[in-house]
């Protein structure tokens, strides 16, 4: 008996593209990942993977490799910008495993990327990923969608998935107009060698520093050898949406003048701070056309306040692979099914990210008498459970993908929950 398979073209070898490729390859599909970059590079900084994402990675047999390069935090805490006062946010160790069945992992983006790439190569071979291939458009979307490459070649597939990020070329080719709006904030990002920090800052803990008009997130990555630093500042003087624009410690320090000495300790030890402008985008009402669809940041770019960018892309890949496997005789219908399942959840998270930023930066935090009361209300145990539990419980592996179930409303746990900056 011959088992049918699809030839799937995946544009972009980021986290979402590789997760999708591996899920498809494990089901027997012929995947071709086309990546513009000339090689896999050790770039980026920290990513937080909550149980909704690690359960998907476990299904790809990647949980153990991930744990070998990542960090299992003990928990999350909130600290005040001025006094350093602490509040417990939630446990993340044995408690997360007991409640959600899968761990919460903090990892360097490059380490996660390597784990995904090595997993794909083991299953599908090195030729499944081609670096240095630049896709500039698409000729058709029906039957055999055909990619236009920068060198003039054309390449046809049964299905094409655009995983080419926030500035997606294929999203534009499908007729979607990119309308980014500057959100009045810039982000600082960098890494600190953990051994250089004072001893009390080396605990395997994620920390949300909150204050008026800005906030800081710190957490360990790469087996605890590095600490990830992200600082968000309300500002109107920097509008470049790029993760590779270099800044200086002096500029970063000036943006957090007067903040607690522990925050200064991180800034003073940053290896190389980078900064970029935060741009908001309204969720798309639809994603794909014909046998072409979008995934990850190409479909739903979001502000980095929920620690869910990578998680959403991994969920997308899991659901899309399941839909294609169930609808192999009608790939176009399978793509529309995937979109209907994912578009509501991701849109809520995109919009929820904006609200989360306001919560972190509330003006009440400038008042020494009122800031503690604000934290105790906004991060009370009941509110934390309300925001986080539905997010972590979402199971992309079991959500009902049958058309009748989707028409009645997908079984999911959509929320506008907040989280720490990724």
C-alpha positions in Angstrom: 0.0 0.0 0.0 1.4 3.4 -1.0 1.3 6.2 1.6 0.6 9.6 0.0 2.8 12.5 1.0 3.2 16.2 0.2 6.1 18.2 -1.0 6.1 21.2 1.3 8.1 24.3 0.7 8.9 26.2 3.9 10.4 29.7 3.4 12.5 30.5 6.5 14.6 28.3 8.8 13.6 30.0 12.0 12.1 28.4 15.0 8.6 28.1 13.4 9.8 26.9 10.1 12.1 24.2 11.5 9.4 23.0 14.0 6.9 22.6 11.1 9.5 20.9 8.9 10.3 18.4 11.6 6.7 17.7 12.3 6.0 17.1 8.6 9.1 15.0 8.0 8.2 12.7 10.9 4.8 12.1 9.2 6.6 11.2 5.9 6.2 14.5 3.9 9.0 15.8 1.7 10.1 19.1 3.1 12.3 21.7 1.6 13.3 24.6 3.9 14.7 27.6 2.0 16.6 30.1 4.2 18.0 33.4 3.0 20.9 33.5 5.6 24.1 31.9 4.3 24.5 29.7 7.4 23.2 28.9 10.8 24.6 31.5 13.2 24.9 31.9 16.9 22.7 35.0 17.1 19.9 36.2 19.3 19.4 36.0 23.0 17.0 34.4 25.4 13.6 32.7 24.8 11.1 31.4 27.3 9.3 28.2 26.4 6.2 27.5 28.5 4.6 24.1 28.8 2.3 24.7 25.8 5.4 24.8 23.7 7.6 22.2 25.4 4.8 19.6 25.1 5.0 20.1 21.3 8.8 19.7 21.4 8.5 16.6 23.5 6.3 15.1 20.7 9.2 15.8 18.3 11.6 13.9 20.6 13.4 17.2 21.3 12.7 17.7 25.0 15.9 16.0 26.3 18.2 17.8 23.8 16.5 21.0 24.8 17.0 20.4 28.6 20.7 19.7 27.9 21.2 23.2 26.6 18.5 25.2 28.4 17.8 26.1 32.0 15.0 24.9 34.3 14.1 27.9 36.4 12.8 27.6 40.0 10.1 30.2 39.4 9.2 33.8 38.5 9.1 36.8 40.7 8.2 40.5 40.5 10.5 43.2 41.8 10.0 46.9 42.3 12.2 49.2 40.3 13.1 51.5 43.3 13.3 49.3 46.4 13.8 45.9 44.9 10.9 44.5 47.0 10.0 41.0 45.8 6.7 39.2 45.2 6.4 35.6 44.1 4.8 35.2 40.7 4.7 31.4 40.4 6.7 28.3 40.8 8.2 26.8 37.6 10.0 23.6 38.7 8.3 20.5 40.0 5.1 22.5 40.4 4.9 23.3 36.6 5.5 19.7 35.8 2.8 18.5 38.2 0.2 21.0 37.0 0.9 21.1 33.3 2.8 17.9 32.5 5.7 19.6 30.8 8.5 22.0 32.0 9.0 25.7 31.6 12.4 26.1 29.9 14.6 29.2 29.4 17.0 28.8 26.5 19.3 30.8 24.2 17.6 31.2 20.8 20.7 29.9 19.0 20.6 26.7 21.2 17.0 26.1 20.5 17.6 26.7 16.8 20.4 24.1 16.8 18.3 21.5 18.5 15.5 21.9 15.9 17.9 21.9 13.0 19.8 18.8 14.2 16.5 17.0 14.8 15.3 17.8 11.3 18.6 16.7 9.7 18.4 13.4 11.6 15.0 12.7 10.1 15.1 14.3 6.7 18.8 14.6 5.9 21.0 17.7 5.4 19.5 18.5 2.0 16.1 19.3 3.6 17.5 22.7 4.6 19.2 25.0 2.0 20.9 28.1 3.2 21.6 31.1 1.0 18.4 30.8 -0.9 16.5 34.0 -1.2 12.8 33.9 -2.0 11.5 37.1 -3.6 7.9 36.2 -4.5 5.5 33.6 -5.7 4.1 33.0 -9.2 0.9 31.1 -8.3 -1.0 29.9 -5.2 -3.2 27.2 -6.7 -2.3 23.5 -7.5 1.5 23.8 -7.5 2.5 27.1 -5.9 5.8 28.3 -7.4 8.4 30.3 -5.5 10.4 32.9 -7.3 14.1 32.9 -6.2 16.5 35.8 -6.3 18.7 34.0 -8.8 15.9 33.8 -11.3 14.9 30.2 -10.7 11.4 28.9 -10.0 10.6 26.1 -7.6 7.1 24.4 -7.3 5.7 22.6 -4.3 2.3 21.0 -3.3 2.1 23.5 -0.4 4.1 26.6 0.5 4.3 28.0 4.1 5.8 31.4 4.7 7.9 31.4 7.9 10.0 34.4 6.9 9.4 36.5 9.9 8.0 39.9 10.8 9.1 41.5 7.5 7.7 38.5 5.4 8.1 38.9 1.7 5.5 36.3 1.0 2.9 37.9 3.3 3.2 41.0 1.0 3.1 38.8 -2.1 -0.2 37.4 -0.9 -1.7 41.0 -0.8 -1.3 41.8 2.9 -0.1 45.3 3.5 2.3 45.7 6.4 1.2 48.6 8.6 3.5 48.8 11.6 2.8 51.4 14.2 5.6 52.7 16.5 4.4 51.9 20.0 6.5 54.5 21.8 8.9 52.0 23.3 12.4 50.8 22.6 13.9 47.5 23.8 17.4 46.8 25.1 18.6 43.3 24.9 21.9 41.7 25.9 23.6 38.8 27.7 25.6 38.8 30.9 28.1 36.1 32.0 26.3 34.8 35.1 29.6 34.1 36.9 30.3 37.8 36.8 27.1 38.7 38.7 26.9 39.1 42.5 26.0 35.8 44.1 22.4 36.8 45.0 21.6 37.4 41.3 22.8 34.0 40.1 19.7 32.0 41.2 17.8 30.1 38.5 14.9 32.6 38.6 13.1 34.7 36.1 12.5 38.3 37.4 10.1 41.0 36.1 11.3 44.4 37.3 8.4 46.8 36.9 8.4 50.6 37.1 6.8 53.7 35.7 7.4 54.0 32.0 9.8 51.0 31.7 10.5 47.5 32.9 13.3 44.9 32.9 13.3 41.1 32.5 16.2 38.9 33.5 16.5 35.1 33.4 19.2 32.4 33.0 19.9 30.6 29.7 22.5 28.1 28.3 22.6 25.9 31.4 22.8 29.0 33.6 26.1 30.2 32.1 24.5 33.3 30.7 21.8 35.6 32.0 19.4 37.2 29.5 18.6 40.9 30.0 15.8 42.8 28.3 14.9 46.4 29.2 11.8 48.2 27.7 11.8 52.0 27.8 9.1 54.4 26.8 10.8 56.7 24.2 10.2 58.4 21.0 13.8 58.9 19.7 14.6 55.5 18.2 12.5 53.9 15.4 14.7 51.3 13.8 13.0 47.9 13.9 16.1 45.7 14.0 17.5 43.3 16.6 21.1 44.0 15.4 21.5 47.7 16.1 24.2 48.1 18.6 24.0 50.5 21.6 26.2 51.1 24.5 26.1 50.3 28.2 26.2 54.0 28.9 23.1 54.6 26.8 21.3 51.7 28.4 22.3 52.9 31.9 21.0 56.4 31.2 17.6 54.9 30.3 17.4 53.2 33.8 18.9 56.0 35.8 17.7 55.8 39.4 16.7 52.1 39.2 17.8 49.6 41.9 21.5 48.7 42.2 20.7 45.1 41.1 19.5 46.4 37.7 22.6 48.5 37.4 24.7 45.3 38.1 23.2 43.7 35.0 23.7 46.7 32.8 27.3 47.1 33.9 28.1 43.6 32.8 26.3 43.4 29.4 28.5 41.9 26.8 27.0 44.0 24.0 23.7 45.7 24.3 21.4 45.9 21.3 18.3 48.1 20.9 15.3 48.2 18.6 12.0 50.0 18.3 8.9 48.1 19.1 6.3 48.2 16.3 2.7 47.1 16.8 0.6 45.5 14.1 -3.1 44.7 14.1 -3.9 41.0 13.6 -4.7 39.9 10.1 -8.3 38.9 9.4 -7.1 36.1 7.1 -3.7 34.5 6.4 -3.3 32.4 3.3 -4.6 31.9 -0.2 -4.9 28.7 -2.2 -2.1 26.3 -1.2 -0.1 29.0 0.5 -0.3 30.1 4.2 1.6 32.0 6.9 3.1 30.8 10.1 4.7 32.4 13.2 5.8 36.1 13.0 4.9 36.2 9.3 1.2 35.6 10.3 1.0 37.3 13.7 3.9 39.5 14.8 3.5 40.5 18.4 5.1 42.8 20.9 7.5 40.9 23.1 5.5 41.2 26.4 4.0 37.7 26.6 7.1 35.4 26.2 5.0 33.6 23.6 6.5 34.5 20.2 8.4 31.3 19.8 5.7 29.3 21.6 3.0 30.5 19.1 5.2 29.5 16.2 5.8 26.0 17.6 2.1 25.6 18.2 1.4 26.8 14.6 3.7 24.2 13.2 2.2 21.4 15.3 -1.4 22.3 14.3 -0.5 22.8 10.6 1.2 19.5 10.4 -1.8 17.7 11.9 -4.2 19.5 9.5 -2.1 18.6 6.5 -1.9 14.9 7.6 -5.6 14.7 8.1 -6.5 16.5 4.9 -3.8 15.3 2.5 -6.4 14.8 -0.3 -7.4 18.4 -0.1 -4.3 20.5 1.0 -6.1 23.8 0.4 -8.9 22.9 2.7 -6.4 21.7 5.3 -4.6 25.1 5.2 -7.9 27.0 5.7 -8.7 24.6 8.6 -5.3 25.4 10.2 -5.9 29.1 9.9 -9.4 29.0 11.5 -7.9 27.0 14.4 -5.1 29.4 15.0 -6.2 32.9 14.0 -8.4 33.5 17.1 -5.9 32.4 19.7 -3.0 34.3 18.1 -5.0 37.5 17.6 -6.0 37.5 21.2 -2.3 37.2 22.2 -1.2 39.9 19.9 -3.7 42.3 21.4 -3.0 41.1 24.9 0.6 42.0 24.5 -0.2 45.7 24.3 -2.3 45.5 27.5 0.5 43.6 29.3 2.9 46.4 28.5 0.6 48.9 30.1 0.4 46.8 33.2 4.2 46.7 33.5 4.6 50.4 33.0 1.6 51.7 35.0 2.1 55.3 36.4 1.0 54.0 39.8 4.4 52.4 40.2 6.0 55.9 40.5 4.2 56.4 43.9 6.2 54.9 46.7 3.0 54.6 48.8 1.0 53.0 46.1 3.3 50.8 44.1 3.2 47.9 46.5 -0.6 48.0 46.6 -0.7 48.0 42.8 1.5 44.9 42.6 -0.4 43.0 45.2 -3.7 43.6 43.3 -2.4 43.1 39.7 -0.3 40.1 40.5 -2.4 38.5 43.2 -2.5 34.6 43.0 -6.0 34.6 41.6 -5.1 37.0 38.8 -1.9 35.2 38.0 -3.7 31.8 37.6 -6.4 33.5 35.5 -3.8 34.9 33.1 -1.3 32.0 32.9 -3.1 28.7 33.4 -5.2 28.8 30.2 -2.1 29.7 28.2 0.0 26.8 29.6 -2.8 24.3 29.4 -3.3 24.8 25.6 -2.6 21.5 23.8 -1.8 21.8 20.1 -1.4 18.0 19.9 -5.0 17.2 20.8 -7.1 20.2 19.8 -9.9 18.9 17.5 -9.0 19.6 13.9 -12.1 18.0 12.4 -14.1 20.5 10.2 -17.3 20.0 12.2 -15.6 20.8 15.5 -14.0 23.9 14.0 -17.3 25.2 12.7 -18.8 24.8 16.1 -15.8 26.6 17.6 -12.3 25.1 18.3 -11.6 23.6 21.6 -8.8 25.9 22.9 -7.9 28.0 25.9 -7.6 31.5 24.3 -6.8 34.3 26.7 -5.2 37.7 26.8 -2.7 36.5 29.4 0.5 38.4 30.0 4.0 37.1 30.6 7.5 38.2 30.7 9.3 39.6 27.7 10.9 36.9 25.7 
